[in-house]
Amino acid sequence: AAAAVQAGASVRLISGPVALPTPAAVQRVDVRSARQMRDAVIAAAGSHDIFISAAAVGDYRPHAVATSKLKKSGKPLALELVQNPDILAEVAALPEHPFLVGFAAETDDLERHARDKLERKGLDMIAANRVGESLGFERGENALLLLWPGGREELAMADKDVLAKSLIERVAARHAAVHAKTPKA
């Protein structure tokens, strides 16, 4: 969000609970659940040129939430899970959707899994990175593989702030290239 604002974008950040400060000039919408995030994203999707889905909500949620503390009974508990909405896929299915950028955090077969997600969800671009021991999370550096229909680019290991600026530059360039090919009504 900070890199996009620095590049001149008007940014709406829809976020679950995090300890990170909201960058200056960013309009933040706080949500607590995947369904709230879905509703906020769908409501905003039509009024934005670019949608960057920087992180996915959990794939599953509990089917039922206890209203009070569950006491130990000595018996095993079974947890039934249901799928959360696929927010990025829902935005992609809108008749008039923004330029779509997704992320893929993968432990193996990075390019194959990311390319599959790009195509399956109908994205304009995907930023993929390896995760695992000493990779991706809880580090100040990262590397990205950018994929789009008919193209790819690797962004080498760099400080995450530097990488974010490079990513925003590539997103803006791809967005401009796609819209240069789209005839105006």
Backbone bond lengths (Angstrom), bond angles and torsions (degrees), N, CA, C in turn:
res aa  C-N    CA-C-N  psi(-1)  N-CA   C-N-CA  omega(-1)  CA-C   N-CA-C  phi
1 A - - - 1.448 - - 1.533 110.15 -
2 A 1.334 116.31 -42.44 1.467 119.86 -179.91 1.532 110.89 -63.36
3 A 1.331 117.13 -42.37 1.466 120.51 179.99 1.520 111.10 -64.62
4 A 1.322 117.71 -37.62 1.464 121.02 179.27 1.530 110.49 -67.15
5 V 1.332 117.82 -42.15 1.466 121.15 177.19 1.524 110.14 -62.96
6 Q 1.333 117.33 -42.56 1.462 121.12 179.35 1.523 111.39 -63.09
7 A 1.339 116.59 -27.26 1.462 120.88 178.48 1.526 111.66 -84.77
8 G 1.351 116.89 -1.01 1.460 119.99 176.26 1.519 115.49 101.92
9 A 1.329 117.91 5.35 1.465 120.90 -178.54 1.526 111.35 -81.24
10 S 1.309 114.21 151.81 1.456 121.62 168.76 1.526 105.19 -90.48
11 V 1.329 117.89 121.69 1.467 121.29 -168.96 1.523 111.59 -119.01
12 R 1.328 114.98 131.20 1.462 122.22 168.49 1.519 106.09 -112.77
13 L 1.324 116.01 120.52 1.463 122.87 -178.99 1.518 108.35 -105.21
14 I 1.316 116.54 117.42 1.459 121.82 176.42 1.516 105.91 -102.75
15 S 1.334 116.44 116.89 1.455 120.14 -169.35 1.512 112.40 -138.51
16 G 1.317 114.02 144.76 1.451 121.06 168.96 1.515 108.58 -79.12
17 P 1.327 117.13 -177.02 1.464 120.42 -178.74 1.527 111.87 -63.46
18 V 1.311 115.74 121.06 1.464 122.05 176.34 1.522 108.69 -140.73
19 A 1.317 116.03 158.98 1.455 121.05 178.19 1.527 111.79 -91.02
20 L 1.329 117.52 -4.40 1.465 120.89 -177.89 1.523 110.37 -73.69
21 P 1.324 116.79 140.93 1.470 118.85 176.92 1.532 110.06 -72.08
22 T 1.316 116.21 151.55 1.459 121.42 176.59 1.524 108.04 -80.53
23 P 1.340 117.52 127.34 1.464 119.28 179.15 1.534 111.40 -59.84
24 A 1.328 116.01 148.71 1.461 121.42 177.64 1.525 109.28 -56.95
25 A 1.309 116.29 145.02 1.466 124.89 177.34 1.531 113.66 71.73
26 V 1.320 117.71 10.38 1.463 121.54 177.51 1.525 108.65 -101.34
27 Q 1.334 116.05 130.07 1.462 120.33 174.25 1.517 107.00 -85.14
28 R 1.317 117.29 117.17 1.458 121.28 -176.18 1.530 110.47 -105.38
29 V 1.323 114.76 135.34 1.462 122.41 174.55 1.525 106.32 -116.72
30 D 1.320 116.72 117.29 1.460 120.98 -179.02 1.520 110.89 -90.97
31 V 1.327 115.85 134.93 1.464 122.37 176.13 1.521 108.36 -131.82
32 R 1.330 116.31 160.72 1.465 120.07 -179.20 1.524 112.93 -117.20
33 S 1.313 118.08 -15.77 1.463 119.61 -176.74 1.530 110.02 -134.73
34 A 1.314 114.81 164.75 1.471 120.32 177.85 1.525 110.54 -62.83
35 R 1.321 117.15 -37.92 1.470 119.67 180.00 1.525 110.93 -68.10
36 Q 1.344 117.63 -37.90 1.463 119.60 175.97 1.530 110.51 -65.36
37 M 1.332 116.22 -39.37 1.457 119.41 178.54 1.529 110.17 -64.20
38 R 1.310 116.98 -43.81 1.457 120.84 178.59 1.528 110.79 -57.92
39 D 1.323 116.69 -47.30 1.464 120.59 -178.93 1.521 111.61 -62.29
40 A 1.335 117.44 -43.17 1.462 121.28 179.81 1.528 111.52 -66.03
41 V 1.327 117.02 -40.34 1.472 120.88 179.73 1.531 110.49 -67.18
42 I 1.310 117.70 -47.58 1.476 120.81 -179.63 1.522 110.01 -61.09
43 A 1.333 117.90 -41.20 1.465 121.26 179.29 1.528 111.61 -62.71
44 A 1.333 117.55 -33.36 1.464 121.64 -176.36 1.528 113.58 -91.91
45 A 1.315 118.28 -20.01 1.473 121.98 -169.96 1.523 113.74 -57.00
46 G 1.306 117.84 -39.41 1.464 120.82 -176.25 1.513 114.26 -71.49
47 S 1.326 117.88 -16.16 1.462 120.06 -175.92 1.531 112.95 -105.17
48 H 1.323 117.17 14.06 1.460 120.85 -178.85 1.524 110.50 -129.30
49 D 1.329 115.83 148.36 1.464 121.58 -179.99 1.519 112.43 -81.48
50 I 1.329 116.63 -31.98 1.461 122.06 -175.36 1.516 108.58 -132.83
51 F 1.329 115.87 136.72 1.469 121.44 174.39 1.515 107.11 -121.88
52 I 1.329 116.74 116.71 1.454 122.44 177.04 1.517 107.59 -108.26
53 S 1.309 115.20 112.91 1.461 120.87 178.94 1.516 107.42 -93.35
54 A 1.334 114.94 87.30 1.464 120.54 -170.82 1.517 113.68 -70.98
55 A 1.314 117.82 -25.71 1.463 120.17 179.55 1.517 108.92 -152.23
56 A 1.291 114.82 143.93 1.463 119.47 178.89 1.523 109.28 -89.14
57 V 1.308 115.42 146.55 1.463 118.67 170.75 1.517 106.77 -73.36
58 G 1.296 117.85 170.18 1.459 120.72 178.77 1.526 110.72 -56.17
59 D 1.311 116.30 143.76 1.458 120.16 179.88 1.522 111.99 -67.62
60 Y 1.326 117.15 -27.22 1.469 121.31 -176.41 1.518 110.98 -132.10
61 R 1.330 115.32 158.22 1.459 122.54 174.13 1.530 107.44 -138.16
62 P 1.329 117.93 160.43 1.469 119.50 176.93 1.527 110.57 -63.37
63 H 1.318 115.80 140.21 1.465 120.76 177.62 1.525 110.60 -63.89
64 A 1.310 116.30 -41.02 1.462 121.48 179.04 1.526 108.55 -131.23
65 V 1.321 115.74 141.99 1.457 121.30 178.77 1.523 107.64 -109.48
66 A 1.316 116.31 129.15 1.469 121.10 179.42 1.525 109.20 -66.11
67 T 1.303 115.78 139.36 1.466 120.26 178.47 1.518 112.25 -88.80
68 S 1.321 116.54 -11.38 1.461 120.82 178.24 1.527 108.47 -144.06
69 K 1.311 115.68 170.09 1.461 120.87 -178.12 1.529 110.56 -61.21
70 L 1.326 115.51 137.51 1.464 121.00 175.64 1.529 107.88 -87.79
71 K 1.294 117.02 119.64 1.464 122.45 -178.37 1.527 109.76 -84.22
72 K 1.306 115.67 149.91 1.466 120.63 176.08 1.524 108.67 -63.42
73 S 1.343 114.48 133.98 1.465 118.54 179.32 1.514 111.74 -123.34
74 G 1.317 116.08 -8.65 1.456 119.29 -175.77 1.522 111.92 86.06
75 K 1.312 117.18 -10.60 1.467 121.88 179.03 1.529 108.88 -100.46
76 P 1.330 116.85 146.85 1.466 118.69 177.93 1.535 110.74 -67.59
77 L 1.321 115.17 149.17 1.456 121.45 175.13 1.523 109.16 -103.03
78 A 1.306 116.01 144.82 1.463 121.17 174.61 1.523 107.68 -110.61
79 L 1.307 116.10 133.43 1.450 121.54 -179.77 1.525 108.14 -108.67
80 E 1.320 116.51 118.78 1.464 120.68 177.73 1.522 108.45 -96.96
81 L 1.325 115.42 127.97 1.457 121.31 -178.84 1.521 110.67 -111.32
82 V 1.336 115.63 148.49 1.459 121.83 173.51 1.525 107.83 -125.45
83 Q 1.320 116.50 154.90 1.457 120.32 -178.33 1.522 111.12 -71.86
84 N 1.325 114.89 140.72 1.461 121.01 170.43 1.519 108.65 -79.60
85 P 1.319 117.57 160.52 1.465 119.08 176.51 1.526 111.10 -63.60
86 D 1.319 117.11 148.29 1.460 122.65 174.94 1.529 105.82 -91.75
87 I 1.313 115.82 90.95 1.461 121.65 -171.94 1.525 111.39 -60.40
88 L 1.307 117.79 -45.40 1.459 120.93 -178.28 1.522 111.25 -62.34
89 A 1.328 117.23 -42.53 1.470 120.56 177.81 1.523 110.91 -64.22
90 E 1.320 117.41 -37.22 1.468 120.15 178.76 1.524 111.30 -66.35
91 V 1.332 117.41 -40.02 1.461 120.01 177.05 1.533 109.44 -65.05
92 A 1.325 116.94 -41.38 1.469 120.70 179.21 1.526 111.83 -62.37
93 A 1.326 117.10 -29.07 1.470 121.18 -178.72 1.524 113.00 -81.66
94 L 1.330 118.15 -9.01 1.466 119.88 178.66 1.525 109.57 -65.32
95 P 1.336 117.70 143.13 1.470 119.48 -178.92 1.526 113.12 -60.61
96 E 1.306 118.15 -37.92 1.468 123.27 177.49 1.524 107.09 -120.82
97 H 1.317 116.53 88.96 1.465 118.15 -177.57 1.520 111.01 -107.48
98 P 1.341 115.97 157.07 1.463 119.86 177.53 1.527 111.11 -72.10
99 F 1.321 115.60 172.14 1.461 122.51 171.61 1.525 106.10 -61.28
100 L 1.327 117.33 126.60 1.462 122.19 -170.26 1.518 113.23 -106.97
101 V 1.329 115.45 124.82 1.457 122.15 176.77 1.526 108.03 -122.27
102 G 1.320 115.96 122.27 1.456 120.80 177.53 1.511 110.53 -112.57
103 F 1.313 115.32 172.45 1.457 122.12 176.55 1.514 108.88 -124.00
104 A 1.319 115.71 150.99 1.461 121.67 175.29 1.521 107.99 -136.87
105 A 1.311 115.60 116.32 1.464 121.55 175.07 1.525 106.54 -102.66
106 E 1.311 116.76 117.70 1.463 121.00 -171.44 1.524 111.63 -129.61
107 T 1.334 115.15 146.89 1.469 120.39 176.47 1.530 111.31 -92.78
108 D 1.335 117.51 -23.63 1.466 120.84 -179.85 1.525 109.96 -152.85
109 D 1.310 116.40 163.17 1.464 123.38 179.59 1.529 111.69 46.44
110 L 1.317 115.67 51.03 1.460 122.49 -173.52 1.523 112.78 -50.62
111 E 1.328 117.37 -56.25 1.460 119.69 -174.11 1.528 111.87 -67.00
112 R 1.317 117.25 -40.85 1.470 120.17 -179.07 1.527 110.89 -63.22
113 H 1.338 117.40 -47.28 1.468 120.25 -179.44 1.527 111.37 -66.73
114 A 1.330 116.78 -40.42 1.463 120.14 -179.83 1.525 111.01 -67.26
115 R 1.320 117.53 -42.80 1.470 120.38 179.36 1.529 109.98 -63.50
116 D 1.332 116.99 -40.10 1.457 120.82 177.02 1.530 110.89 -59.68
117 K 1.323 117.25 -45.48 1.473 121.49 -179.86 1.520 110.49 -65.00
118 L 1.319 117.59 -41.92 1.461 122.69 177.67 1.525 110.45 -55.25
119 E 1.325 116.35 -49.17 1.462 121.57 -176.75 1.526 112.17 -74.43
120 R 1.317 116.88 -44.21 1.462 121.58 -177.13 1.519 112.23 -62.36
121 K 1.333 116.21 -37.25 1.465 119.68 -177.57 1.526 113.05 -94.96
122 G 1.325 117.48 -4.49 1.458 120.37 179.18 1.517 113.35 68.60
123 L 1.339 116.30 41.47 1.457 121.16 -177.90 1.526 111.15 -84.05
124 D 1.322 115.21 159.00 1.460 121.10 174.53 1.522 111.09 -87.54
125 M 1.343 116.34 -27.10 1.456 121.00 179.76 1.526 108.35 -159.95
126 I 1.331 114.77 151.34 1.456 119.59 173.47 1.525 108.59 -135.87
127 A 1.328 115.23 140.63 1.461 122.39 176.63 1.529 106.69 -109.42
128 A 1.316 116.29 115.98 1.460 120.73 -174.93 1.519 110.56 -114.24
129 N 1.322 114.53 141.95 1.461 118.89 175.45 1.518 110.09 -143.07
130 R 1.322 113.90 153.50 1.462 120.33 176.74 1.526 108.87 -79.56
131 V 1.329 114.56 142.34 1.461 120.61 174.45 1.512 108.17 -129.29
132 G 1.291 115.80 158.41 1.457 122.26 -178.65 1.515 107.82 146.73
133 E 1.304 115.66 -162.67 1.451 120.01 -178.41 1.530 110.64 -58.26
134 S 1.321 116.20 121.58 1.470 124.04 179.48 1.525 113.39 63.82
135 L 1.315 118.40 21.11 1.459 121.75 179.00 1.528 110.32 -131.58
136 G 1.328 115.79 138.10 1.457 121.28 170.24 1.508 115.39 82.90
137 F 1.309 117.85 -82.62 1.455 122.34 -173.10 1.524 111.23 -86.49
138 E 1.331 114.62 153.83 1.465 122.12 174.97 1.530 113.31 58.38
139 R 1.301 115.89 31.50 1.469 122.15 175.94 1.514 108.06 -134.30
140 G 1.303 116.36 154.68 1.456 121.00 178.81 1.512 113.86 -85.81
141 E 1.341 116.22 -7.93 1.468 121.14 -178.46 1.520 110.26 -122.24
142 N 1.320 114.81 159.61 1.456 120.91 175.51 1.520 108.16 -160.77
143 A 1.310 115.99 171.14 1.461 123.70 173.05 1.519 106.22 -134.53
144 L 1.325 116.82 152.27 1.463 120.66 -179.05 1.519 111.10 -131.44
145 L 1.309 114.43 146.38 1.452 122.43 167.80 1.515 105.77 -109.37
146 L 1.331 116.94 117.60 1.460 121.67 178.30 1.515 108.83 -98.20
147 L 1.317 115.71 130.75 1.462 121.78 177.61 1.523 109.11 -127.21
148 W 1.325 115.78 146.55 1.461 122.55 173.48 1.507 106.45 -150.04
149 P 1.307 118.69 165.13 1.469 119.00 -179.70 1.536 110.35 -55.92
150 G 1.301 115.73 115.62 1.456 121.48 179.04 1.518 115.93 84.72
151 G 1.334 118.53 8.20 1.455 117.76 -177.99 1.514 114.73 -156.27
152 R 1.311 114.34 169.08 1.469 121.79 179.11 1.516 109.17 -160.00
153 E 1.313 115.88 153.83 1.460 122.19 174.03 1.520 107.59 -154.12
154 E 1.320 115.61 140.33 1.456 120.79 176.75 1.517 109.04 -103.92
155 L 1.331 115.51 130.32 1.452 121.69 173.46 1.527 106.78 -103.93
156 A 1.313 116.33 118.02 1.462 122.42 -173.55 1.528 111.73 -66.56
157 M 1.323 115.38 162.79 1.450 122.56 178.06 1.529 109.56 -51.56
158 A 1.336 114.69 127.51 1.465 120.63 -178.94 1.521 108.75 -156.97
159 D 1.317 115.28 166.78 1.456 121.22 173.22 1.538 108.22 -55.32
160 K 1.323 117.41 140.11 1.469 120.69 -175.20 1.524 112.74 -60.66
161 D 1.331 118.73 -33.25 1.465 120.11 177.14 1.526 110.58 -65.85
162 V 1.328 116.59 -42.68 1.468 121.32 177.82 1.527 109.71 -64.81
163 L 1.321 116.31 -43.18 1.459 121.87 179.68 1.529 110.74 -62.64
164 A 1.328 117.33 -40.58 1.470 120.96 178.70 1.526 110.85 -61.30
165 K 1.320 117.41 -41.90 1.470 120.87 178.38 1.528 110.46 -63.79
166 S 1.324 116.95 -42.77 1.472 120.74 177.81 1.516 110.92 -62.95
167 L 1.323 116.83 -41.28 1.458 120.76 178.96 1.525 110.61 -62.68
168 I 1.316 117.88 -46.95 1.475 121.21 -179.75 1.531 110.06 -61.02
169 E 1.327 118.59 -39.18 1.469 121.66 176.80 1.526 110.31 -60.10
170 R 1.350 116.90 -44.34 1.468 120.86 -179.04 1.532 111.08 -68.14
171 V 1.330 116.90 -39.95 1.470 120.55 178.24 1.531 109.62 -61.84
172 A 1.333 116.88 -46.05 1.469 120.54 179.69 1.527 111.10 -61.43
173 A 1.328 117.09 -41.41 1.470 120.76 179.87 1.526 111.28 -66.07
174 R 1.343 117.69 -44.07 1.469 120.71 178.68 1.530 110.77 -65.78
175 H 1.323 116.83 -41.16 1.468 121.15 178.08 1.527 109.41 -59.02
176 A 1.329 116.65 -46.77 1.467 120.93 179.41 1.524 110.83 -62.74
177 A 1.338 117.35 -40.67 1.468 120.97 -179.56 1.522 111.08 -65.45
178 V 1.314 117.14 -41.91 1.474 121.04 -179.84 1.524 109.65 -65.74
179 H 1.333 117.38 -43.67 1.454 120.05 -177.59 1.525 112.95 -74.74
180 A 1.332 117.61 -21.97 1.469 120.17 174.91 1.512 110.09 -68.53
181 K 1.351 117.71 -26.80 1.459 122.38 -179.28 1.520 112.25 -87.66
182 T 1.355 116.85 -15.62 1.457 121.51 -176.13 1.520 108.89 -90.02
183 P 1.360 118.13 119.67 1.457 119.80 179.26 1.526 111.15 -66.48
184 K 1.312 116.16 143.37 1.469 121.86 178.00 1.517 109.51 -78.59
185 A 1.328 116.77 144.45 1.476 121.07 179.03 1.505 110.46 -80.57
